[in-house]
Amino acid sequence: MKFMKQAGYKCGVYAAGITAAWSLMLLFSAVSLKADEGRALLLELDGIIGPATSDFLIRGIRRAEEENAQLLIIRMNTPGGLDTSMREIIKHILASPVPVVSYVSPAGSRAASAGTYMMYASHVAAMAPATNLGAATPVKLSPGGLGTPKPPESKDKEDKEKEKKDDAVEGGAMERKIVNDAVAYIRGLAKLYGRNAEWAEKAVREGVSLTAEDALDEGVIDLIAKDVDDLLKQLDGRKVIVDEKTLTLHTTGMMIETLEPDWRNRLLAVITNPNVAYILMLLGIYGLFFELSNPGSIFPGVVGGICILLALYAFHVLPVDYAGVALHGCRAVRAEFRDSGDRRCGCVRDRLDDSHRHRDRGVSNIHAADRCCCDFYRLIRIRTCILGNQTTQ
C-alpha cells in the first residue's frame, strides 16, 4: 500500500510538471503570434520606378508574406517610371495576402504617373498634406522624354493637310492604343476598391493632378495623415478587402520595421536611371562599332557589350539574372584572351631559350632578342591588367 501511494504521488507530480510545461509553451506561442500580428513593414520608395525599384518592392512584399506581417506600408515619392516595372509591382500588390498601404509622404512628395497607378492598386491609399498625385498620361520613352519632336510646319496648305493625315495614321493610332490601354487598366484598378474611376481616366487622357485634400474630396484616396503614427491611428478598425475577404485592421501599438534599399539596389537604381541608361546604350553602340572597325582590339568590344547589357537591363528588356549570365560570359571572353596572351608570351620565351642555346650567332643578337622579349612580355601583361580591371568593374 505504501509503495502504491508513493507511485501515485510521483505520477501526479510528473503529470503536473507536463501540464505546466505545455501551458508555458502555449503561452509563449500565443505571445509570439500576437507579436507577429502586431507588426508592420515599411518600404521606402524615393525616385524613378525602374527594374531596381521593382525588385526591391517585390522582395519586400514577399518578406512581409513570409514573416506574417499584419500590414505593409509603401512610403513613396516618385515622378513615375517604366510601364513594365510598374505593372510588375502592381501584380504583386494585388496578389499580396498582406494589406498594402501606399502613403505619399513626407510633405512636398508626389505620386505622379506610375505612382498614381500604384495608389489605385493598393488596398489603402493615403497622402500627407502638401502632396499631390496624377499626371498619369503614358509618354514615349525617348531622349527628349516626350516622344519625337514634330517637324516645322509647312507654309503650304496642301502640305499641312498631308502632314495632319500622316500624323493621324502613324502617330495618332499608336498614341490612341497606348492611352486607351492605360485608361482601361487604371479604371479596372479603380473598380477593385470603389475609387473614382472618372477622375482616373482624366488623369490618363488629360494629365490632370490633384492635391491631397482635393483627392480625398474626389474619392481618389482614403485618408490624409500627417505622419506614420497618425496613419496607424486612422487605420485602426478600418476594413479592407484582401483576396476577396474582408479584414479588419488592428494597428494600435503596432511595431514598425523600416526596410530601406541596400547598396545593391541603390547602385542598380543609378544605373537604371533613364538618363544614365541612354548614355550606356550609346557607349555600347560606339564600342561595338570601334571593335568591328578594328578587329582584335578587344577592349572596345568588351566594354561596349557590358554597356549594352546594362542598358537593356535598365530598360527592363533583359532580366537581371540573364544580364548577370551575359556579364559572366564577357568575363570568360576576357579570361580566354588573357590566357592566349600568356601563351604568346610563353612562345616568345621558348624562342629566347633557343636563341641562348645558339651562342655562335653572337652575344649582341641574343641581348637584342632578350630586350624584345621583355618589352613584348611587359606590353602583354599591361594590356591584360587593363582589360581585367575594366571588365570586373
C-alpha positions in Angstrom: 0.0 0.0 0.0 2.8 2.4 0.9 4.6 1.6 -2.4 1.4 2.3 -4.4 0.9 5.6 -2.6 4.4 6.7 -3.4 4.0 5.7 -7.1 0.7 7.6 -7.3 2.3 10.6 -5.8 5.2 10.6 -8.3 2.8 10.1 -11.2 0.8 13.1 -10.0 4.0 15.2 -9.8 5.0 14.2 -13.3 1.6 15.0 -14.7 1.6 18.4 -13.1 5.0 19.1 -14.5 4.0 18.1 -18.0 0.8 20.2 -17.8 2.8 23.3 -16.6 5.3 22.8 -19.4 2.6 22.6 -22.0 0.9 25.7 -20.5 4.2 27.7 -20.8 4.7 26.5 -24.4 1.2 27.6 -25.4 1.7 30.9 -23.6 4.9 31.7 -25.4 3.3 30.6 -28.7 0.4 33.0 -28.1 2.8 35.8 -27.2 4.9 35.3 -30.4 1.8 35.0 -32.5 0.5 38.2 -31.1 3.8 39.9 -31.7 3.8 38.8 -35.3 0.2 40.0 -35.8 1.1 43.5 -34.4 4.0 44.1 -36.8 4.1 46.2 -40.0 6.8 46.5 -42.6 7.6 49.9 -44.1 9.2 50.2 -47.6 10.8 53.4 -48.9 10.3 54.3 -52.5 12.1 57.5 -53.4 12.9 58.1 -57.1 12.1 56.7 -60.5 10.3 53.4 -60.8 12.5 51.0 -62.7 13.8 47.4 -62.6 15.8 48.1 -59.3 12.8 49.6 -57.6 10.6 46.8 -58.8 13.0 44.2 -57.5 13.2 46.0 -54.1 9.4 46.3 -53.6 8.7 42.8 -54.8 11.2 41.3 -52.3 9.7 43.5 -49.6 6.2 42.2 -50.4 7.4 38.6 -50.3 9.2 39.2 -47.0 6.0 40.6 -45.4 4.2 37.5 -46.5 6.9 35.1 -45.2 7.2 36.9 -41.8 3.4 37.0 -41.4 3.3 40.8 -41.0 -0.1 42.4 -40.5 0.5 45.4 -42.7 2.8 46.6 -45.4 3.3 50.4 -45.9 4.9 51.8 -49.1 6.0 55.4 -48.4 6.5 56.9 -51.8 7.8 59.9 -53.5 8.1 59.3 -57.3 7.8 61.2 -60.6 6.9 57.9 -62.4 8.8 55.3 -64.3 8.7 52.4 -66.7 5.4 50.9 -67.5 6.8 47.3 -67.3 8.2 47.8 -63.9 5.0 49.4 -62.6 2.9 46.5 -63.8 5.2 44.0 -62.1 4.8 45.8 -58.8 1.1 46.1 -59.2 0.7 42.4 -59.9 2.4 41.6 -56.6 0.4 44.1 -54.7 -2.9 42.7 -56.0 -1.7 39.1 -55.2 -0.4 40.0 -51.7 -2.2 38.3 -48.8 -0.9 41.2 -46.6 -2.8 44.5 -46.8 -0.7 47.1 -48.7 -1.0 50.8 -47.9 0.5 53.3 -50.3 1.4 56.5 -48.5 2.6 59.6 -50.3 4.9 61.2 -47.7 6.6 63.4 -46.4 5.1 66.8 -47.3 6.2 68.0 -50.7 6.3 64.5 -52.2 4.3 63.3 -55.2 2.9 60.1 -56.7 2.9 61.1 -60.4 2.4 58.9 -63.4 3.2 55.4 -62.4 2.8 56.3 -58.7 -0.9 57.1 -59.4 -1.5 53.6 -60.7 0.2 52.1 -57.6 -2.1 54.2 -55.4 -5.2 52.9 -57.2 -3.9 49.3 -56.9 -3.2 49.5 -53.1 -5.7 48.3 -50.5 -5.5 51.7 -48.8 -4.4 54.9 -50.4 -3.2 57.7 -48.1 -1.4 61.0 -48.6 0.3 63.6 -46.4 -0.6 67.3 -46.5 1.1 69.3 -49.3 1.5 66.3 -51.6 0.0 65.6 -55.0 -0.8 62.8 -57.5 -1.9 62.5 -61.1 -0.4 63.3 -64.5 -0.7 59.6 -65.5 -0.6 60.1 -69.2 1.8 57.5 -70.8 4.6 59.0 -72.9 7.1 57.5 -75.4 10.5 56.6 -74.0 12.9 58.8 -75.9 15.9 61.0 -75.1 13.7 64.1 -75.1 11.2 62.4 -72.8 8.1 63.4 -74.6 8.4 61.5 -77.9 9.9 62.5 -81.2 9.8 66.2 -82.0 7.5 67.3 -84.7 8.9 68.9 -87.9 8.4 72.6 -88.5 5.0 73.4 -90.0 4.9 73.9 -93.8 3.6 77.1 -95.3 1.6 75.3 -98.0 -1.9 74.3 -97.1 -1.7 71.1 -99.0 1.5 70.1 -97.1 -0.2 70.9 -93.8 -3.2 68.7 -94.6 -0.9 65.9 -95.8 1.1 66.1 -92.5 -2.1 66.0 -90.5 -3.2 62.9 -92.3 0.1 61.2 -91.8 0.1 62.1 -88.1 -3.4 60.7 -87.7 -2.4 57.4 -89.4 1.0 56.9 -87.8 1.4 58.8 -84.5 -2.3 59.1 -83.7 -3.1 55.4 -83.9 -0.2 54.4 -81.8 -0.9 57.1 -79.1 -4.6 56.1 -79.0 -3.7 52.5 -78.5 -1.3 53.3 -75.6 -3.7 55.8 -73.9 -6.8 53.5 -74.3 -4.8 50.6 -72.8 -3.7 52.7 -69.8 -7.3 54.0 -69.3 -8.8 50.5 -69.2 -6.0 49.4 -66.8 -6.5 52.2 -64.3 -10.3 52.0 -64.5 -10.1 48.3 -63.6 -7.9 49.2 -60.6 -10.3 51.9 -59.5 -13.3 49.5 -59.5 -11.5 47.0 -57.3 -11.7 49.2 -54.2 -14.5 51.7 -55.3 -12.4 54.7 -56.1 -13.1 57.5 -58.5 -12.7 55.9 -62.0 -13.8 59.1 -63.9 -11.0 61.2 -62.5 -8.6 58.3 -63.1 -9.5 58.4 -66.8 -9.0 62.2 -66.8 -5.5 61.8 -65.2 -4.6 59.5 -68.1 -6.2 61.3 -71.0 -5.7 64.9 -69.9 -2.8 64.6 -67.4 -4.6 66.3 -64.6 -3.3 66.3 -61.0 -4.8 66.7 -57.5 -3.6 67.9 -54.1 -4.2 65.6 -51.1 -7.3 67.5 -49.9 -8.9 67.5 -53.4 -8.0 63.8 -53.9 -9.8 63.0 -50.6 -12.9 65.0 -51.7 -12.9 63.4 -55.1 -12.8 59.9 -53.6 -9.3 59.1 -55.1 -7.7 58.3 -51.8 -9.0 57.0 -48.5 -7.4 59.3 -45.9 -4.9 62.1 -45.1 -2.3 61.5 -42.4 0.5 63.8 -41.1 2.9 61.0 -40.4 3.2 57.2 -39.9 1.9 57.3 -36.3 -1.2 59.3 -37.5 -1.6 56.9 -40.3 -1.7 53.9 -37.9 -4.3 55.6 -35.7 -6.6 56.2 -38.6 -6.2 52.7 -40.0 -7.2 51.1 -36.7 -10.6 49.4 -37.2 -10.7 50.0 -40.9 -12.0 47.2 -43.1 -10.1 46.2 -46.3 -10.7 43.6 -48.9 -7.8 41.2 -49.4 -8.2 38.1 -51.7 -12.0 38.7 -51.8 -12.1 38.6 -48.0 -12.9 41.4 -45.6 -10.2 42.0 -43.0 -10.3 44.4 -40.0 -7.0 46.2 -39.3 -5.8 46.4 -35.7 -3.0 48.9 -35.7 -3.0 50.2 -32.2 0.5 49.8 -30.7 1.8 48.2 -33.9 5.6 47.8 -34.2 7.1 49.1 -37.5 10.2 47.8 -39.2 11.6 50.0 -41.9 13.2 48.3 -44.8 15.5 50.6 -46.9 17.3 49.8 -50.2 20.7 48.2 -49.7 23.8 49.2 -51.7 22.9 46.8 -54.4 19.5 48.4 -55.1 21.0 51.9 -54.8 23.7 51.1 -57.4 21.2 49.5 -59.7 18.9 52.5 -59.3 21.6 54.8 -60.5 22.3 52.6 -63.5 18.7 52.2 -64.4 18.0 55.9 -64.4 16.8 56.7 -68.0 19.4 59.4 -68.5 22.2 57.1 -67.5 20.7 54.2 -69.5 20.8 56.2 -72.7 24.5 57.1 -72.1 25.3 53.4 -71.6 23.4 52.4 -74.7 25.4 55.0 -76.8 28.7 53.9 -75.3 27.8 50.3 -76.1 27.0 51.0 -79.7 30.1 53.0 -80.2 32.3 50.4 -78.5 31.0 47.7 -80.8 31.4 50.0 -83.8 35.1 50.6 -82.9 35.6 46.8 -82.3 34.2 46.0 -85.8 36.2 48.7 -87.4 39.4 47.4 -85.7 39.1 43.7 -85.2 41.2 42.3 -82.4 41.1 45.5 -80.2 39.1 43.5 -77.6 38.8 46.4 -75.2 36.1 48.5 -77.0 34.1 45.3 -77.8 34.1 44.0 -74.2 33.3 47.4 -72.7 30.6 48.0 -75.4 29.0 44.7 -74.7 28.9 45.4 -70.9 27.3 48.8 -71.5 24.6 47.4 -73.8 23.8 44.6 -71.3 23.4 47.2 -68.5 21.3 49.4 -70.8 19.0 46.5 -71.7 18.5 45.7 -68.0 17.8 49.4 -67.3 15.1 49.5 -69.9 13.6 46.3 -68.4 14.2 44.4 -71.6 16.7 41.9 -70.1 16.0 40.4 -66.6 18.8 40.9 -64.1 19.6 37.1 -64.0 20.1 36.9 -67.7 22.2 40.1 -67.6 24.3 38.5 -65.0 24.9 35.4 -67.1 25.8 37.5 -70.0 28.3 39.6 -67.9 29.9 36.3 -66.8 30.2 35.4 -70.5 32.1 38.7 -71.1 34.3 37.8 -68.2 35.0 34.4 -69.7 35.9 36.0 -73.0 38.4 38.3 -71.2 39.9 35.3 -69.4 40.3 33.5 -72.7 42.1 36.4 -74.3 44.3 36.7 -71.2 45.3 33.0 -71.5 46.0 33.5 -75.1 48.3 36.4 -74.3 50.1 34.3 -71.7 50.6 31.6 -74.3 52.0 34.1 -76.7 54.5 35.2 -74.0 55.4 31.6 -73.4 56.2 31.1 -77.1 58.4 34.1 -77.1 60.3 32.8 -74.1 60.8 29.4 -75.7 62.3 31.1 -78.7 64.5 33.1 -76.4 65.8 29.9 -74.8 66.6 28.6 -78.3 68.5 31.7 -79.1 70.5 31.3 -75.9 71.5 27.7 -77.0 72.9 29.0 -80.3 75.6 31.4 -78.9 77.6 31.1 -82.0 75.4 33.7 -83.6 76.8 36.4 -81.4 76.1 37.9 -78.0 74.8 41.1 -79.4 71.9 39.3 -81.2 71.0 37.5 -78.0 70.8 40.7 -76.0 68.7 42.3 -78.7 66.3 39.3 -78.6 66.2 39.4 -74.8 65.2 43.1 -74.8 62.5 42.5 -77.4 61.1 39.6 -75.4 60.9 41.6 -72.2 59.3 44.6 -73.9 56.7 42.3 -75.6 56.0 40.4 -72.4 55.5 43.7 -70.4 53.2 45.0 -73.1 51.0 41.9 -73.0 50.9 41.9 -69.2 49.9 45.6 -69.0 47.2 45.1 -71.6 45.9 42.1 -69.7 45.8 44.0 -66.4 43.9 46.9 -68.0 41.4 44.6 -69.7 40.9 42.7 -66.4 40.2 45.9 -64.4 37.7 47.2 -66.9 35.7 44.1 -67.2 35.5 43.5 -63.5 34.2 47.0 -62.9 
